């Protein structure tokens, strides 16, 4: 069974006033280290239901300012997505 996770990316504004990149080669891009904020709106049983939620969310403050920054990811229920461990590398003092 597949489920559909719906995300929204709020892109951080550039301090120098330059335009923020939302897409590259048609694909949505983001960088959390630069201040972009990902929000999960929900997990839905069909892509159609996720798309309905996008239509509703586009009317709400915050979401309506970036109406094309929604992303739907399809996942298979009970499928492992991260199968190995990880390490954390501390950031150096800046």
N, C-alpha and C positions, 0 to 999 in steps of 0.2 A: 504494500500500500504506500502510495506517495502522499506527502504532505507539502504544503507550500508556505514558506516563511516569507513574510513581507517586511521589508526594511525601508527606512528613509534615511538619507544622508543630508545633514545640514552642513554645508560647506562654510568653513571659517572665512571671514573677510580678510583680505590682504591689507596690512597696515599702511602700505604705500598707496593704496587706492586702486591698484591695478586689478584687472578682472580676474575672478576666481575661476579656475578650470573645473568644469563639472563632468566633462566627457572627453575622452581621447579615442579617436577612431571609432566613434559611436558607442563606446562602452563607458559606463558610469565609473568615475574614479574618485578616490578619497585617500586621505592621509591623516590618521588619527593623531600622529605626532605633531602635525601642523594645526591641530585644533578642529578638524572635521569631526562631527558627532554622528554616530550611527545609532538609530533607534529601531527596535523591533516592534512593529505594530501588532503582530499576531502570527499565528500559525493556522493555516486553513486547510480544509479537506479537499479543496479544488482550486485551480488557478482562477476560475471564474469568480469565486468568492473573494479571493485576494484582490482581484481587479475591481470588484464592487467596493471593497474597503478603500482602495486608492481613490475612487471617485468621491467617496464621503470625506476622506481625509484632506483632499485638495481644497475643501471649503474652510478648513480650520486654520487659525493663526499658526504661523511658523511653517506649516506644510504648504500653505498656499503661496508663500514667498519662493519656494523651490518646488514647483509642481511636477517637474520632470526628474526628480531625484529619488524616485521609488525604485525598488529592486525586489523581484520575486525570485526566490531560490527554491528549487524542487529538491526534496530529500526523500529517500526511502526510509520508511519507519523501521526502527530497530537495526539500522545499518550503522556500523562503526565508521566514523569519519576521521577520527584522529587515532591512529593505531600505534603510535610510538610515543615515548616520553619527550621531554623538552628541557632545555636549560635556560636560565635567565642570565643575561649579561647586563651588569649594572652600567648605567650611563656615567661617563666621566663628568667631573665638575665643569660647568661652562662659565 
